[in-house]
Amino acid sequence: MATQYGQGYAREYDPGHDVHEVYGRGGRGGGAEGRGHRLPAGLRAPFEGRSWREFSYLMLSLPLSVLMFTLTVTMVSLGAGLLVTFVGIPLLAATLATCRGFGTLERARARGLLGLDVAEPEPLRPRERGVLAWTGAMFRSGSSWRHLLYALVHLPWAVFAFTVALTLWAYGWATLTYPLWFWVFPMWAGQGGLQLYGDGTHRIYLDNPFEITVTALVGLLFTMATPWIVRGLTTVDRVLVHGLLGPSRLSARVVELESDRGVVVNTAAADLRRIERDLHDGAQARLVALAMDLGLAKEKVTEDPEAAARMVDEAHGEVKTALQELRDLARGIHPAVLTDRGLDAALSSVASRCTVPVSVDVDLPSRPAPAIEGIAYFTVCELLQNVSKHSGAQRGVVDVWRAEDRLMLQVEDDGVGGADVAGGSGLAGLAERLGAVDGLLVVDSPVGGPTRVTAELPWRA
């Protein structure tokens, strides 16, 4: 999938998934284009497997919709009529459960014939065990009522789509192949050919070569147009299946937030373990050794003042080293320059410590929220660390700007390329951390370079 970085933003679309907006500026797009076909799409469509699968979907929709509609209306009517008794309530709940079962079948049919992958709706969550709790959960579930609505509204659409698709498909292929079978009429029906018009005194048959050729050409037009009409009809089915049989936006958002919360918790725990390890193995160990050296110097201060002076001088060097390690550790937690002066100064400081020359351009009208600012800082730090260690680059560029309600970061280098988020590298973990705050990471790194990594974060003032 090619990504184009231009002024403004470009959209990436992955079939069956959400649309992502990827902003960029001042860069070039990459990626390989798909292979071309010798035949135009209009001529290929009648023979493509996709067209036949979509046609089969519409043909199956009518009998399944009739069954689904009939069973649903019958059970709803019976349940509503029995509401005066206790039997009506569980019968209506059973109706909703039946509709959910039909929804499972419809999602599988859409997945197999239309290539539409719709996630399962939110499951039932009964508060207790038992039939009454299950019945209450079924009535409270918005997904169950959407499945019931689908069972009711899909039948009229299925009738219309079935009629249009079958009529166009049959007439198109029949007239296209008319030169092959028109002999059936004079041989078996006793007439010159397919009757175009007839009354009590006059009849017109398609029986001469010119008329047969024109009929075949009209059939060719119908045959080429029918797959696109069928595709338009199945688009409505896609909308119905996705909108009524999939999870609600609120449910999908809850699942996403639960996943993001897990990522945030794991990241925070990993950071705490790293800080503890750095303190234990670095500054703490040096301070323990410093305390021991000062104790020995104290004992020798009267016996051997020169040795004690040397030990104090060495301890002074250890103090400087420990302070530097503590300063580096504090910078890794949250640098003071970021708090005091913002991203421009903080990223310039990071770029100055990179092993390759890096230019920094920060164009922000104001400062974002401290949490977003911190994530942006550490994202650039990790990307520049990758540039230093793995890219083999001669120079790098860091751009930071705001695009509408998004904070955009772009790190580019002229190295060997080949970076891949799916390769199990640190980029995958970085993408997860950005995703936890509704961010996005896009890597454009063809083998041989250059590498361009674009990250976007929500702008929160």
Secondary structure in CASP SS format (residue, H / E / C, confidence):
PFRMAT SS
TARGET T0000
AUTHOR 0000-0000-0000
METHOD secondary structure of the structure
MODEL  1
M C 1.00
A C 1.00
T E 1.00
Q C 1.00
Y C 1.00
G C 1.00
Q C 1.00
G C 1.00
Y E 1.00
A E 1.00
R E 1.00
E E 1.00
Y C 1.00
D C 1.00
P C 1.00
G C 1.00
H C 1.00
D C 1.00
V C 1.00
H E 1.00
E E 1.00
V E 1.00
Y E 1.00
G C 1.00
R C 1.00
G C 1.00
G C 1.00
R C 1.00
G C 1.00
G E 1.00
G C 1.00
A C 1.00
E C 1.00
G C 1.00
R C 1.00
G C 1.00
H C 1.00
R C 1.00
L C 1.00
P C 1.00
A H 1.00
G H 1.00
L H 1.00
R H 1.00
A H 1.00
P H 1.00
F H 1.00
E C 1.00
G H 1.00
R H 1.00
S H 1.00
W H 1.00
R H 1.00
E H 1.00
F H 1.00
S H 1.00
Y H 1.00
L H 1.00
M H 1.00
L H 1.00
S H 1.00
L H 1.00
P H 1.00
L H 1.00
S H 1.00
V H 1.00
L H 1.00
M H 1.00
F H 1.00
T H 1.00
L H 1.00
T H 1.00
V H 1.00
T H 1.00
M H 1.00
V H 1.00
S H 1.00
L H 1.00
G H 1.00
A H 1.00
G H 1.00
L C 1.00
L C 1.00
V C 1.00
T C 1.00
F C 1.00
V C 1.00
G H 1.00
I H 1.00
P H 1.00
L H 1.00
L H 1.00
A H 1.00
A H 1.00
T H 1.00
L H 1.00
A H 1.00
T H 1.00
C H 1.00
R H 1.00
G H 1.00
F H 1.00
G H 1.00
T H 1.00
L H 1.00
E H 1.00
R H 1.00
A H 1.00
R H 1.00
A H 1.00
R H 1.00
G H 1.00
L H 1.00
L C 1.00
G C 1.00
L C 1.00
D C 1.00
V C 1.00
A C 1.00
E C 1.00
P C 1.00
E C 1.00
P C 1.00
L C 1.00
R C 1.00
P C 1.00
R C 1.00
E C 1.00
R C 1.00
G C 1.00
V H 1.00
L H 1.00
A H 1.00
W H 1.00
T H 1.00
G H 1.00
A H 1.00
M H 1.00
F H 1.00
R H 1.00
S C 1.00
G H 1.00
S H 1.00
S H 1.00
W H 1.00
R H 1.00
H H 1.00
L H 1.00
L H 1.00
Y H 1.00
A H 1.00
L H 1.00
V H 1.00
H H 1.00
L H 1.00
P H 1.00
W H 1.00
A H 1.00
V H 1.00
F H 1.00
A H 1.00
F H 1.00
T H 1.00
V H 1.00
A H 1.00
L H 1.00
T H 1.00
L H 1.00
W H 1.00
A H 1.00
Y H 1.00
G H 1.00
W H 1.00
A H 1.00
T H 1.00
L H 1.00
T C 1.00
Y H 1.00
P H 1.00
L H 1.00
W H 1.00
F C 1.00
W C 1.00
V H 1.00
F H 1.00
P H 1.00
M H 1.00
W H 1.00
A H 1.00
G C 1.00
Q C 1.00
G C 1.00
G C 1.00
L E 1.00
Q E 1.00
L E 1.00
Y E 1.00
G E 1.00
D C 1.00
G C 1.00
T C 1.00
H C 1.00
R E 1.00
I E 1.00
Y E 1.00
L E 1.00
D C 1.00
N C 1.00
P H 1.00
F H 1.00
E H 1.00
I H 1.00
T H 1.00
V H 1.00
T H 1.00
A H 1.00
L H 1.00
V H 1.00
G H 1.00
L H 1.00
L H 1.00
F H 1.00
T H 1.00
M H 1.00
A H 1.00
T H 1.00
P H 1.00
W H 1.00
I H 1.00
V H 1.00
R H 1.00
G H 1.00
L H 1.00
T H 1.00
T H 1.00
V H 1.00
D H 1.00
R H 1.00
V H 1.00
L H 1.00
V H 1.00
H H 1.00
G H 1.00
L H 1.00
L C 1.00
G C 1.00
P C 1.00
S C 1.00
R H 1.00
L H 1.00
S H 1.00
A H 1.00
R H 1.00
V H 1.00
V H 1.00
E H 1.00
L H 1.00
E H 1.00
S H 1.00
D H 1.00
R H 1.00
G H 1.00
V H 1.00
V H 1.00
V H 1.00
N H 1.00
T H 1.00
A H 1.00
A H 1.00
A H 1.00
D H 1.00
L H 1.00
R H 1.00
R H 1.00
I H 1.00
E H 1.00
R H 1.00
D H 1.00
L H 1.00
H H 1.00
D H 1.00
G H 1.00
A H 1.00
Q H 1.00
A H 1.00
R H 1.00
L H 1.00
V H 1.00
A H 1.00
L H 1.00
A H 1.00
M H 1.00
D H 1.00
L H 1.00
G H 1.00
L H 1.00
A H 1.00
K H 1.00
E H 1.00
K H 1.00
V C 1.00
T C 1.00
E C 1.00
D C 1.00
P H 1.00
E H 1.00
A H 1.00
A H 1.00
A H 1.00
R H 1.00
M H 1.00
V H 1.00
D H 1.00
E H 1.00
A H 1.00
H H 1.00
G H 1.00
E H 1.00
V H 1.00
K H 1.00
T H 1.00
A H 1.00
L H 1.00
Q H 1.00
E H 1.00
L H 1.00
R H 1.00
D H 1.00
L H 1.00
A H 1.00
R H 1.00
G H 1.00
I H 1.00
H C 1.00
P C 1.00
A H 1.00
V H 1.00
L H 1.00
T H 1.00
D H 1.00
R H 1.00
G C 1.00
L H 1.00
D H 1.00
A H 1.00
A H 1.00
L H 1.00
S H 1.00
S H 1.00
V H 1.00
A H 1.00
S H 1.00
R C 1.00
C C 1.00
T C 1.00
V C 1.00
P C 1.00
V E 1.00
S E 1.00
V E 1.00
D E 1.00
V E 1.00
D E 1.00
L C 1.00
P C 1.00
S C 1.00
R C 1.00
P C 1.00
A C 1.00
P H 1.00
A H 1.00
I H 1.00
E H 1.00
G H 1.00
I H 1.00
A H 1.00
Y H 1.00
F H 1.00
T H 1.00
V H 1.00
C H 1.00
E H 1.00
L H 1.00
L H 1.00
Q H 1.00
N H 1.00
V H 1.00
S H 1.00
K H 1.00
H H 1.00
S H 1.00
G C 1.00
A C 1.00
Q C 1.00
R C 1.00
G E 1.00
V E 1.00
V E 1.00
D E 1.00
V E 1.00
W E 1.00
R E 1.00
A E 1.00
E C 1.00
D C 1.00
R E 1.00
L E 1.00
M E 1.00
L E 1.00
Q E 1.00
V E 1.00
E E 1.00
D E 1.00
D C 1.00
G C 1.00
V C 1.00
G C 1.00
G C 1.00
A C 1.00
D C 1.00
V H 1.00
A H 1.00
G H 1.00
G C 1.00
S C 1.00
G H 1.00
L H 1.00
A H 1.00
G H 1.00
L H 1.00
A H 1.00
E H 1.00
R H 1.00
L H 1.00
G H 1.00
A C 1.00
V C 1.00
D C 1.00
G C 1.00
L E 1.00
L E 1.00
V E 1.00
V E 1.00
D E 1.00
S C 1.00
P C 1.00
V C 1.00
G C 1.00
G C 1.00
P C 1.00
T E 1.00
R E 1.00
V E 1.00
T E 1.00
A E 1.00
E E 1.00
L E 1.00
P E 1.00
W C 1.00
R C 1.00
A C 1.00
END
